Amino acid sequence: MTRTVWDSSVGKKTVMAVSGLIMLMYLVVHMLGNLKIFFGSDEFNHYAHWLRTLGEPFLHYEWALWIIRVVLVVAVVAHATAAYQLSRRDIRARPSKYVHKKARASYATRTMRWGGIILGLFIVWHILDLTTGTVHPDGFQSGHPYQNVIDTFSTWYGDTIYIVAMLALGLHIRHGFWSAAQTLGAGSRSRDRALKTIANVLALVLTVGFLSVPVGVMTGLVS
């Protein structure tokens, strides 16, 4: 039964919709947490420490954080796999004589595939930068996330990578939220305008919220 659902286009679109909404909920929480950096190093570092103690004493140190990470990895892999397979299926189903006749679509729709690739590469860089410290500039300081963030956004390439990725994220959310609503049956002629408005607002708020951190560092508001 599960295999049959996965093999169908509807099943893959449903997987994309559900996994996308899981990631969207995480992004909202993550953005709100990032904004704590504007309240100073003590507040931000305390928040980062709290994430590791979440669920104690019922859960051990960092268990809740690892559970969140595993759920996110599963969601990202499922989302990317379904998107790739749907893309390949769409290419195979397209008659060769119509190869150069592409349907008109919004800018966000046309860039969804490239946006997904950009975001996938960004996730890898972001983890290597601020989680493992592998590619972090000026020496990674474990337990000092405030300083690590400032180090990253004090470099031109750190700012560039992050800004490009967040702009791609905004476009991805703008189109993806509305598509997910249609797939899960929430869309209708009477609700489409409201759903598109919500998608636009979510994309704008998340993009501005995430970009405010590097902008804060670049302008000296966060130092």
Buried (B, 14 or more C-beta within 10 A) or exposed (E): EEEEEBEEEEBBBBBBBBBBBBBBEBBEEBBEBBBBBEEEBEEBBBBBEEBBBBBEEEBEEBBBBEEBEEBBEEBBEBBBBBBEBBEEEEEEEEEEEEEEEEEEEEEBBBBBEEBBEBBEEBBEBBBBBBEEBEBBBEEBEEEBBBBBBBBBBBEEEBBEBBBEBBBBBBBBBBBBBBBBBBBEEEBEEEEBEEBBEBBBEBBEBBBEBBBBBBBBBBEEEBE
